[in-house]
Structures are given as C-alpha cells and as structure tokens.
Amino acid sequence: MGDKIGNVISDIFNKKKYSGRLNKIRLSNIISEIFDQPLSNYIEVQQFKNKVLYLKVYSYDLKKELSSNKNIFLQKINSYFNKDVIQDIEIS
C-alpha cells in the first residue's frame, strides 16, 4: 500500500505544473547554500525556463557583483546538479 501511495505522489510531482515550482524551491535552497544567509535574502528566484535562471536581486552592489561573475556563479549552481542544467542567468 505504501508503495502505491509513493508512486502516486511521485507521479503528481513529476507533472509539468509542479516540476517548475519544485525546481524553483530547489534552486532557492542551492543559492542559500552558495551565499551566506544575509546575502541570499537579497536574491529571489523568479523562474527557471529553457535552461535560463531568472533572478531578482534586491541589492545594487550584489547585482553588479553577480553580473560581473555570472560564469562562476553558473558553475557553482551546476556543480550541485553534477551536470549543466543551467546555461544562462538573467539578473534583474
């Protein structure tokens, strides 16, 4: 019985409308791990679509730093997935 419930839950979360939300949560958690807590509070994952991560950064200095070091940030995020999941980051 427990196995059937697990399969149903897995099927629900593998549906497209839920996978985007789960990826957004997972990416938010990864960003919190990469940056310490105070800095991660200024970064919000807007969406992840077509291998592009869209971020909203609420600090001018942090936005400038992330923009100039985007490739390093991109590599750090992809290292959590052990493959190139994200090809670009758009920062606003």
Secondary structure by P-SEA (a helix, b strand, c coil): caaaaaaaaaaaaacaaaaaaaaaaaaaaaaaaaccaaaaaacccccccccbbbbbbccaaaaaaaaaaaaaaaaaaaaaaccccccccccc
